[in-house]
Structure formats: C-alpha cells, structure tokens
C-alpha cells in the first residue's frame, strides 16, 4: 500500500502565523481506517504515530484545503483537538501519518473509540 506520508518532525503547538488554514477531522465520520503506534523502541520520540485513511468526502475536503494552502500553514485538528500546524508542501491525499504529542494524545485517545 502506498502511503502519502505527512511527517511533522517539529511539532508546533498552535499556529505560528495568523494566516494558518485549518481542517478539523472527525474520527467517527472522516476516518475509514485508523492505526495507532503507541510504542516503538527503535524510534523513540515524544509522540505517538497515527496512520489514517480518510473517507471519500474527507479526502475531497483535505485535497481542496491543502491545494489552496500550498506554501502556507495548515492546522490539523482531530475531534476538536489541535494536533499540529505545519507548512503544506503538496496536495494531501486519502492516506497520511501524523505524529501526535503525548500530552495531546492522553486527551485525544479516548475520543477515537467513540
């Protein structure tokens, strides 16, 4: 399976610029598949890795928003929790990975099972 990898090596908490776009995804309606890597001793870092496959409707929304924001900041929220803000370098597709800071994951994880 070919994944478009959305890697955020430097996670920023909150938007650093006033022109950041936003997308809020709902795990209940926008995700068709969700995989969560909670621990990997070979790659220690202070974040959890989440691989997501979006529904067709959410994919269309993600593509439209990311296309409009190439070269600009995009804030990703899941279930209302701001996960990260990063610069968009290309149009994002239906599959991506995101690193979630552990401090946010503690609050976000319970919302993923609903």
Secondary structure, 3 states (H helix, E strand, C coil): CCCCCCCCCCCCCCCCCCCCEEEEECCCCCEEEEEEECCCCCCCCCEEEEEEEECHHHHHHHHHHHHHCECCEEEEEECCEEEEEEEECCCCCCEEEEEEEHHHHHHHHHHHCC
